[in-house]
Amino acid sequence: MAHDEPRFHVPAPHVRPGDTPDFSHLDLQPAGEAKRPDPSVDGMETRDLALGLIGVLDHNHQAVGDWNPELEPDVLREGLRHMMLTRAYDDRMLKLQRQGKMSFYMKSTGEEAVAVAAAMALDKGDMVFPSYRQQGILFARGRDIVDMMCHCISNSRDNLKGRQLPVHYTWAEGNFFSISGNLATQFPQAVGYAMACQYKGDNQIAASWIGEGSTAEGDFHGALVLASTYKAPAILNVVNNQWAISTFHGIASGEAPTFALKGLGYGLASLRIDGNDFLAVYAATKWAAERARKGHGATVIESFTYRADAHSTSDDPSGYRPKGENETWPLGDPIARLKNHLIGLGEWDEERHTALEKELNELVIASYKEAETHGTLHDGPLSPVNSIFEDVYAEQDWRLRRQRQDLGV
Amino acid sequence: MNMIQALNSAMDVTMDRDPDVVAFGEDSGYFGGVFRVTANLQKKYGLDRCFDTPINEAAIVAMAIGMAARGLKPVAEIQFADYIFPGLDQIVSELSRIRYRSAGQFTVPVTIRTPCGGGIRGGQTHSMSPEAFFTHIPGVQVVMPSNPYDAKGLLISAIESPDPVIFFEPKRLYNGPFEGHSGGALSSWGKHPKGEVPEEHYTVPLGKAEVVREGHDVTILAYGTLVLVAQAAAEKAGVDAEVIDLKTLAPYDIETIARSVNKTGRCIVSQEAPRTSGFAAELAAQVQEECFYALEAPIQRVTGWDTPYPHAHEWSYFPGPERFIHAMNAVLEA
């Protein structure tokens, strides 16, 4: 029998299904207010930035304050296009999953800026260790869409030979590490990679992303200990999209007011940024990359955002959060905000936006048609069955050779 | 050389030949490791080639993975095999699968060295032989040497291997050979033929076992400390036993094993670890698959007990010569 009062503290969100969405409790620092220190600043001097919120785009969609990266309109339009393509791709793939074309899918709706702006601020040679919700990086780095789809439907052209769940991409050519399904494991790996970059004496850095829920994992702690101890040239991104499947952020944050603040405990430069603000994500990533490249060590960046859709195709958020919560998120939608900023600059308009949306939708539809010519999960062709025994080791030993024979391939 | 010096020499020659080889672990840097296996390497090669790490085995393994993905050849030390479990997720879900899940786009040739086994009054947290867990992970190789010569040659092979290796070092053998008698003076590797270790680079191949005692009546499969114990037991019992040192457990050398058992018709499998679901069980299963019609008696197992490794009663736990003799009698009487 349930007790009226819990006997110990279990945090809970203040609204649940049936309630009216409400974010009035959030005390968000206005865009333009946060000061931008020199990237060489002592990590402990970033306390205000870890507790505050770095934003560039204000309510009027104007770029304001120290952190304004002052990007050329062409760069802004490029960013807008990558984010819109990410969304068009996600929307299409969800529909295809619902039609039974793939086993599983994960959208990044509402979080496109977190991936796209960061990827554009990094050098293409920088190694990224993403989680499963940063597909925007692939678009920003120019990966072939057909290749991405071939992976998701595990067909004969899947560059991972059908071994990974959809969206668990790998793209070495684009310096995109293999995505794990086990949470936070990539965080300390990225630090090791960054240390090796320094060892090799080049200018390359590493960046990684995990969700706020995964900061509870030991590997989050391990990554920060390593990064701080060895002053590794790494960017450690915590994407706080408020929800870890059905579990609200408070189950991971505990009494800590922000996730960025956790970085301060390790003496690392730590920033909390508006993750739905393309310019803020870009500027913060540039700052952290410069800090890393100049030998001042790692930065923890909490991107404050909202997972506007379900965790995955196996999840239904109506069971744990109010309907329409995404529409009331006080930091808006990253695509709409950058679009309005560009319109305000006189560098974009509704007609062009609608035309681009149409163009990208058509691109995605045509790409999928092409992807299917290389096979589908259900009807094949897939990678050859004997490929399941490949790449376990560089060479197959007697065990794998015999088992392959046992399977008759 | 003793086994510590041989392992140190393996790291020294590989670090000298290849600037991508780096070594690290808890107390591994300045101090050279609690067992001194990395002694003097920091002094000789610099702070960034042999360094101390925070006490976080998951982070140590993950750091090695990241470094290997960038082209280094990391040799990570886990201070005791009993401490490896916080790093298990990084080994099971990451290290072992990066080549596979990236379809060869990324590879992580990491060597994880870790001292294992009992016989040094280590109690339950410094005596484990957890090798069986690791033989159950596709994508890693598992090695355990039984003497200084092999230790050096196998460690060099491990470091130079394109795939990850979990390298178990039986710490009871670090300072001298051990035949399973707890009392008496400690013998020295200096007087043992396998203690003659060349200074220079050489390799002992992974995946190859060695017949270390030829015989006709029974085959004893052993690795690590029990190789010497099995040989001593055969001498003491006057049994014409063939003893095979497996050296590599994953992948183990089925050819050498099957050739011997088909010749002797009898087999004892052994391990220091607890009995149930140990690596010896895998050996027994495979031997009966390969050699069933040659077998004249049920396969016997010599193992530790299904208990944690006790402190005070260490020698009642350790599978010493008497347990081997008992098994030899059983398998020969059958």
Interface residues (C-beta under 8 A of the other chain):
Chain A: M127 F129 N159 L160 K161 R163 Q164 H168 T170 W171 A172 F177 S178 S180 N182 T185 F187 P188 Q189 A190 V191 G192 Y193 A194 M195 A196 C197 Y199 K200 A206 G218 D219 H221 G222 A223 V225 L226 T229 E390 D391 V392 Y393 A394 D397 W398 R399
Chain B: V22 D48 T53 P54 N56 A58 A59 A62 M63 A64 I65 G66 M67 A69 R70 G71 L72 P74 P86 D89 Q90 S93 E94 I98 R99 Y100 R101 S102 A103 G104 Q105 F106 T107 P138 G139 Q141 P162 D163 G207 P251 I254 E255
